[in-house]
Amino acid sequence: MSVKPAVIDEIRRLAAENRTPTPDLTDDLVLLDSGLDSLAIAILVVRLEEIFGFDPFAEPNDMAYPVTLGDFIRFYEHAAERRLVDTKHAG
Amino acid sequence: MNTLPNAVSSIRSTLADARTRRQQWLHGAARSVSLDDVLSGTCLGGRINELAGRSVVVDTQDQLAAALALIELDGTARRLIVCPPGVAAEHRRLVVDKAEADALVSDRPDGDVEWQLPRSIACNSAVTSSSAPPAARCHTEWVLLTSGTTGAPKMVAHTFDTLTAPMRNRPEPPHSVVWGTFYDIRRYGGLQILLRAVLGDASFVMSGVHEPTAGYLLRLGRRLATHISGTPSHWRRALMCAEARDIAPRYVRLSGEIADQAILNALRACYPHARVSHAFASTEAGLGFEVDDGLEGFPASFVGNTRDVQISVEGGSLRIRSTRTAVQLVGDDSRLGDDEGFVDTGDVVERRGDRYYFLGRRSGIINVGGLKVYPEEVESAINRHPAVRMSMVRPARSSMVGSLVAADVVLEQTPDANAAAADFKREILQICADRLAPHKVPATIRFVPALEFAAAGKLARHA
């Protein structure tokens, strides 16, 4: 599954559950300004782990902690690519 | 129930003093025995005197065999170690050493090998006639095994008096009573029902160890069971069987876990003519109180002094002092009660208005970024959704806040489409969000076909 639409979907769903208005989900949106608090982001990460099967925040990582939505999506894409490489090596 | 002052009380001596009894039966899964036969006969091949003054492990496959052995040995053995099914092999030596056990009563062909005790006597669920039943000779200590935090069983000692204290000062029921319980009689909740039936002029329908719930319900229906007890998990499982409609109890009793409003309502709907009551009891604290108003939690007026039981709440913990609490932990220096004799039940309650509500076990807390969540409180909210049969809340590892709340949910029926499942999830989350602080709302919900039960009939919670 491609990362970006899944992340956007889950953020919209969470915002609806929390009854917070969904802001414009642009790449430069600062995550903590998105209406999602730290608890909601923790929930987002756990739900994305259910979808993708991995949690980049739980893995050793050379990327900076994501601040914007764009960072966040790249954080996941990077982890997904790394896993692909790892799988190839293993195979 | 009357006992003579200064007399050694036991099940047999109490029944011998009783006025004429109704016809009472003990119904096992495979066999029924009349109580008169039990009292005039023996299930130990007449060898009871060999067990006088001994510390006896009672470990049987069959519940009826255990019941008969316990009735026969009470007042003769110094100590009865009541083994629930499945005491792990690695814990047997510990049980024997701590309880200074020196004899075994078992219906298992390999019981001798498993326990390695100096004396072993076979018992079974058939009663044979016996010459002279023994007179009560000693105050027997009843040792019940509960699951300890380390996995090794905790050995909780009661006496005839502490076990039967909840039954004193009760008016005799006007109609004949037939008891049943989903509990095994070798656990506190089940043993209470055995004693209640035997000493209270009632018959008793026991479940079989591996008997499916549906089969047991059918037998309860056939025996016209009037009073039935179990944990909320037992009852949720029972309501999932079509055979739940084959019983017509007058009294439905829940204990051993928190009874939430959803299960109380479901039982009321299924058994409109029954009194649905939930009791607070634990092996250590004994029976604390019973709540009869059909609502979850308990009235704040229960806290304070009552005649038999004193209840206090300290630091959120429910504490109980009564004549029903256990007398000691066998082979364990830690004390059951504090200096004032109060037993901390480890159950956390919260007062809202004029009622206390159970939040859960102090030990089962989920820590969400430093905030506490009691799984039972969340389950209680989830179970309000009409499509939910039962749920179990557990911690989910979170890289961001340590733990989050995750819920495994069993639906009444498998949803016919993914869309329906998604709707249910959304609705359940909505119910939770309306009732719970945000950190208590499940981060994830998973629909599962069934939940695992621990041996005591409670949900199997894994730390």
Chai-1 contact restraints between the chains, C-beta under 6 A:
chainA,res_idxA,chainB,res_idxB,connection_type,confidence,min_distance_angstrom,max_distance_angstrom,comment,restraint_id
A,E17,B,L429,contact,1.0,0.0,6.0,A-B,restraint_1
A,L39,B,P438,contact,1.0,0.0,6.0,A-B,restraint_2
A,L39,B,H439,contact,1.0,0.0,6.0,A-B,restraint_3
A,A42,B,S398,contact,1.0,0.0,6.0,A-B,restraint_4
A,A42,B,M400,contact,1.0,0.0,6.0,A-B,restraint_5
A,A42,B,V401,contact,1.0,0.0,6.0,A-B,restraint_6
A,A42,B,L404,contact,1.0,0.0,6.0,A-B,restraint_7
A,I43,B,A443,contact,1.0,0.0,6.0,A-B,restraint_8
A,V45,B,M400,contact,1.0,0.0,6.0,A-B,restraint_9
A,V46,B,A396,contact,1.0,0.0,6.0,A-B,restraint_10
A,V46,B,S398,contact,1.0,0.0,6.0,A-B,restraint_11
A,V46,B,L404,contact,1.0,0.0,6.0,A-B,restraint_12
A,V46,B,A443,contact,1.0,0.0,6.0,A-B,restraint_13
A,V46,B,T444,contact,1.0,0.0,6.0,A-B,restraint_14
A,D55,B,S399,contact,1.0,0.0,6.0,A-B,restraint_15
A,F57,B,S399,contact,1.0,0.0,6.0,A-B,restraint_16
A,A58,B,S399,contact,1.0,0.0,6.0,A-B,restraint_17
